[in-house]
Amino acid sequence: LDILPDPNLPEHLSAVIHQNETRYCSEIRLEGTPVRYFSAALSPMPSQPEISQEINLLQDAFENTGKLRGVMILTDETQARWAAERGVDFVANVSHELRTPLTSIQGFLETLNDNTISAEGKKSAMQIMQQQTTRMAHLIDDLLTLASLDETEQQALDSLIDFSAVVAQEVTALQEQAKDRPITLKLCTQKSVVLGNAIHLAQVVQNLLDNALKYGKANSEISVQLETLPVSALNTDQARLFDSTEVIRFSVTDQGEGIAEQHLPHLTTRFYRVDRNRSRESGGTGLGLAIVKHIVLNHRGALDITSAIGQGSTFTVTLPRIEFED
């Protein structure tokens, strides 16, 4: 009763032990970080059970208490509860993200039906409609990507991927976009081979680079590094995630405004944005980092984010290294 402060639990326990009744609690909330939820099934224990050796051992433990005894089975419902809540939030967020551009398009369509609108006004309306359409297309693409990742989560990773080649290719592809900022992409890499999916790993690199280009300051530098490290170089919590003796660490560091500490734990949550207005203006869907984390976890890796206001941000992906001979 001290551990599970449910107001109905004493009544249920009394009914089980004294009235020989069976009771069920659908939800017991256990405070903490994080909050956990349990269901409980409570049943009286027969005086002479002939069920199993385990039950007989329990009976022996209660031999001095007479016949007042029972069994309570707790089932951890936390993950199911969180999944249900995330599902509701997810539908609400998708509806909101689609409603905004659709409302804008609808309004401009009505404007275009006005014969008094000028040619310049029509051109402006068409440009905004194109932007909103592109935004919806990006959102739908990201949603389809997440759905695909959910389906392939349990698939074996059995393809050898030269991750250094993937990184170099994505950096080259984004050089023109970087020049437009202008931002310099500085690449430092070494050949690194992992087991995985080349398309998904390319998306990790692309999303992190795109994120750095959006939020990095103009005339600054983005450092892109790929290196091999011994597992012993990692902190204790990360080291226990890997069975290999070496890991590959891919990091992207920008010189942007930085992110306040309270936002860091939530950055990979779907649709979470530090600055909603700025994210929408830059074409962000709020799903990029969620996709990155999903892919990294599927590749048995870890994603780490460090940042401070005024000091930029570093996004680090750590993957198990595969021994590879030329």
Disulfide bonds with the S-S distance in Angstrom:
none
